[in-house]
Amino acid sequence: MAYLILSTAIFIGGIFIVTWLHNQYHLDIIVQPTSPPADALLISVCVPARNEERNIRACVESILAQDYSNFELIVLDDRSTDRTSDILRQLSAQDDRLRSIQGSDLPAGWAGKPHALFQASAAARGEWLCFVDADTFLSPNTLSACYAKAMETKADMFTIMTFQILGSFWEKVVMPIVMTALSVGFSPRKVNNPNTRDAIANGQFILIRRSVYDAIGGHESVKDQIVEDKAISEQVKWNGYRLIIANGNSMARTRMYTSLPEMWEGWTKNIYLGLSDRPSLMLLGAFGAFLALVAALILPIWPLLGLFWYLQGGGLLALSVIAESLILWGIVIYARARVSVGMGLSLWYALTLPLGAAMFAAMMFSSTWKVLSGKGVSWKGRMYTPKSSGG
């Protein structure tokens, strides 16, 4: 009877947790294709590029293909040591809307990306600034559609969640878990509510009024933050400006990482720097890692334990445990299948939950340990520590 009581407690708690986790991601504002605006104010698109030879051509070409009639493109080559500079020179010679700027050495107290965007924005002439990551590829209608939606929502800063391109096995296993975890930490409805302090932005695509950008001090105000998109969104919202986050899956596509080592380095860095100065989030993250680890360990063996008990003479009680485990498994797989479909994956990837949850838990525990021990993280050849996140 004790086994059945424990199983039932896990069953009820599991249903509650699964339902709650998968009902946090409400992107009610959806960006749809629209005609280019008649009042096309100048938009300065700024792209930071550090060793982006793999992505920079496709990124730049997608921006130059926009149907928006009035924009300039500034790419800040952030001391690249690969072929990024050569590719940018070729593209600049083909289209004079592209200006490639060589970045200066990183000053003390600055993180790499804020400094790159600070330099790009200093050269920009537009009434709106649009920050696009080099691993993000726009649809031809993106600037027009996002500008129109920003006007409609009266946004001072407008950001979209982009469609994530997942190519390798590990991307498809881990990224859906990570995206679910992010939705729990930052509810879009709370972000879009001007009466809350919740603020986050997706640095892969941000559109911001130049007057607002200057009023908050631009990237200089967040110069030591490597997670600069979240930091600058806080500056915008906490100073009384309108922040909007929207669903832009049909507007832009992003390939963040292409391998497990890249993904481990990138997400461990993001989690580490996001938790290093937020003890409450660190506790929430540790709890999330614990849940992920429990899911990774308990879900696969729960029905097997029930079966073992039944074979040892557990009778109806053991069958009840097996039934509870399989019902919860069904609920979990259904929820994960919906996530998989939403991210353009095969339904079969819902079955990789234990593996993905275990990997996510490992990243969370690694990041939490680095925060507590004071160790730094490496990103694109630069070291970041709690005391000097500017690297």
HELIX and SHEET records of a PDB file:
HELIX    1   1 ALA A    2  LEU A   21  1                                  20    
HELIX    2   2 ILE A   56  LEU A   64  1                                   9    
HELIX    3   3 THR A   84  GLN A   94  1                                  11    
HELIX    4   4 GLY A  112  ALA A  123  1                                  12    
HELIX    5   5 THR A  142  GLU A  152  1                                  11    
HELIX    6   6 PHE A  169  GLY A  185  1                                  17    
HELIX    7   7 PRO A  188  ASN A  192  1                                   5    
HELIX    8   8 ARG A  210  ALA A  215  1                                   6    
HELIX    9   9 GLY A  218  VAL A  222  5                                   5    
HELIX   10  10 GLU A  228  TRP A  238  1                                  11    
HELIX   11  11 LEU A  260  LEU A  275  1                                  16    
HELIX   12  12 PRO A  279  TRP A  309  1                                  31    
HELIX   13  13 TYR A  310  GLY A  314  3                                   5    
HELIX   14  14 GLY A  315  GLY A  342  1                                  28    
HELIX   15  15 LEU A  347  THR A  352  5                                   6    
HELIX   16  16 LEU A  353  SER A  373  1                                  21    
SHEET    1   A 7 LEU A  98  GLN A 102  0                                        
SHEET    2   A 7 PHE A  71  ASP A  77  1                                        
SHEET    3   A 7 ILE A  43  ALA A  49  1                                        
SHEET    4   A 7 TRP A 128  VAL A 132  1                                        
SHEET    5   A 7 PHE A 205  ARG A 209 -1                                        
SHEET    6   A 7 MET A 157  MET A 161 -1                                        
SHEET    7   A 7 LEU A 243  ASN A 247  1                                        
SHEET    1   B 3 THR A 136  LEU A 138  0                                        
SHEET    2   B 3 ALA A 252  THR A 254 -1                                        
SHEET    3   B 3 PHE A 163  GLN A 164  1                                        
SHEET    1   C 2 VAL A 377  TRP A 379  0                                        
SHEET    2   C 2 ARG A 382  TYR A 384 -1                                        
END                                                                             
